Amino acid sequence: MGVFYGAATTEAGVCKDRDVIVIGGGNSAGQGAVFLAGYARSVTVMVRGEGLAATMSRYLIDRIEAMANINVLPFHQVESATGSDHLETVTLRNVKTGESDVREVAAVFIFIGAEPRTEWLGDDIARDHHGFVLTGRDLLSDGRAPASWPLERDPLLLETGVPGVFAADDVRHGSMKRVAAAVGEGSMAVSFVHQYLADL
Ligand SMILES: Cc1cc2nc3c(=O)[nH]c(=O)nc-3n(C[C@H](O)[C@H](O)[C@H](O)COP(=O)(O)OP(=O)(O)OC[C@H]3O[C@@H](n4cnc5c(N)ncnc54)[C@H](O)[C@@H]3O)c2cc1C
């Protein structure tokens, strides 16, 4: 509906000859902006800080500066968005002056990363250093399950460090983080639950 997490080829049609906003100042935001600039009338790269230099590679900044239809908007964040069945306007706020500005846009592409909120899982469910849950082969080290793993068999593909506890998609380390993958992994997890119960 006009608010995208990432920028795929399928979404380029939405912004053809229209104005779009890219939120974020990292390399993925830069790559997204350059890609979208091939379709959109204008691409505004919006960041909360003073610019891209501290967070984006120089070669991408150079490409952005060379493209006439990309502009960088520092010291701004999104305050709100409106639309009936598709995004129509966003209100941007200048974090320095506090002033707001309403813009008509076809789409907003968000490149601000993701933070899994998994602290509540405790120590038994192993996570990577970002907090994403480790499953299956990602739990193995030198081909061996961790010392805390109590079974003879290795963890199943989507099984966490606790037998019978499974994780699917966004929260899982190494997952695709897309809707189709989430649906697929969700159904696979159900099948693994049956396998786990059958083994008991
Ligand atoms: C703005 C945005 C746009 C996106 N656009 C696209 C797109 O165009 N195409 C695409 O393929 N993907 C897109 N994605 C990614 C896609 O939404 C996710 O990859 C997908 O929803 C992941 O599904 P999931 O089941 O892993 O997690 P979620 O859909 O996040 O589901 C997790 C559920 O668990 C619940 N939950 C969390 N903690 C607890 C708890 N402690 N107890 C109980 N319940 C809990 C949450 O409330 C939520 O309902 C987008 C994501 C965002 C944020």
The ligand as an ORCA input file, in Angstrom:
! r2SCAN-3c Opt
* xyz 0 1
  C       6.967     -1.631      6.673
  C       7.203     -3.042      6.182
  C       6.928     -3.358      4.857
  C       7.142     -4.648      4.385
  N       6.874     -4.917      3.081
  C       7.039     -6.158      2.616
  C       6.703     -6.458      1.276
  O       6.271     -5.605      0.498
  N       6.874     -7.744      0.854
  C       7.345     -8.732      1.689
  O       7.449     -9.887      1.259
  N       7.677     -8.465      2.963
  C       7.543     -7.204      3.454
  N       7.878     -6.920      4.746
  C       8.441     -8.001      5.590
  C       7.334     -8.907      6.116
  O       6.325     -8.107      6.706
  C       7.914     -9.862      7.156
  O       9.028    -10.544      6.618
  C       6.890    -10.876      7.618
  O       5.745    -10.238      8.125
  C       7.514    -11.761      8.693
  O       6.543    -12.608      9.252
  P       6.767    -13.206     10.668
  O       5.617    -14.121     10.931
  O       8.147    -13.739     10.806
  O       6.739    -11.957     11.676
  P       5.542    -10.942     11.964
  O       4.671    -10.757     10.765
  O       6.210     -9.747     12.576
  O       4.685    -11.703     13.040
  C       5.160    -11.882     14.360
  C       3.945    -11.841     15.265
  O       4.352    -12.210     16.586
  C       3.757    -11.330     17.509
  N       4.583    -11.298     18.698
  C       5.768    -10.677     18.864
  N       6.242    -10.891     20.102
  C       5.333    -11.672     20.718
  C       5.246    -12.242     22.024
  N       6.194    -12.055     22.938
  N       4.156    -12.989     22.318
  C       3.180    -13.200     21.400
  N       3.207    -12.680     20.151
  C       4.270    -11.930     19.821
  C       3.698     -9.999     16.783
  O       2.721     -9.156     17.336
  C       3.331    -10.442     15.365
  O       1.940    -10.554     15.179
  C       7.654     -5.648      5.258
  C       7.927     -5.331      6.595
  C       7.712     -4.044      7.062
  C       8.007     -3.745      8.513
*
